[in-house]
Amino acid sequence: MEIFQLMHQFYVEEKFSDLKIVSGLDKEQVLCHSLVIISAVPGLKDVLKDHLDSLEESTTLVFPEIPSLLLKEVVSDIYDSLVQVRLLKTSNRNFLGTLLLSSF
């Protein structure tokens, strides 16, 4: 099994996650991997810098204005793109980055 398929499997099974993305609207959370999320949205690297430099097992990002359904869909799309061995289209990546970063 290649690394991207393995990461997707870990996401689906909620294994080895080190990042919780939480909707501030309904408090639902999405468990994922910071390395995968930062690869898709490099702007989040600065937000997660302290986490990446620490020995903490996980960190939480709360997006106050984004519904959990949309957060789950975006994160799932990121992982799905890994399995399909293609990057998110530039327009989708820009939209995603703007959406997530506008919450901070």
Rosetta blueprint (number, residue, H / E / L):
1 M L
2 E L
3 I H
4 F H
5 Q H
6 L H
7 M H
8 H H
9 Q H
10 F H
11 Y H
12 V H
13 E L
14 E L
15 K L
16 F L
17 S L
18 D L
19 L E
20 K E
21 I E
22 V E
23 S E
24 G L
25 L L
26 D L
27 K L
28 E L
29 Q E
30 V E
31 L E
32 C E
33 H L
34 S H
35 L H
36 V H
37 I H
38 I H
39 S H
40 A H
41 V L
42 P L
43 G L
44 L H
45 K H
46 D H
47 V H
48 L H
49 K H
50 D H
51 H H
52 L H
53 D H
54 S L
55 L L
56 E L
57 E L
58 S L
59 T E
60 T E
61 L E
62 V E
63 F E
64 P L
65 E L
66 I L
67 P L
68 S H
69 L H
70 L H
71 L H
72 K H
73 E H
74 V H
75 V H
76 S H
77 D H
78 I H
79 Y H
80 D H
81 S H
82 L H
83 V H
84 Q L
85 V L
86 R L
87 L L
88 L L
89 K L
90 T H
91 S H
92 N H
93 R H
94 N H
95 F H
96 L H
97 G H
98 T H
99 L H
100 L H
101 L H
102 S L
103 S L
104 F L
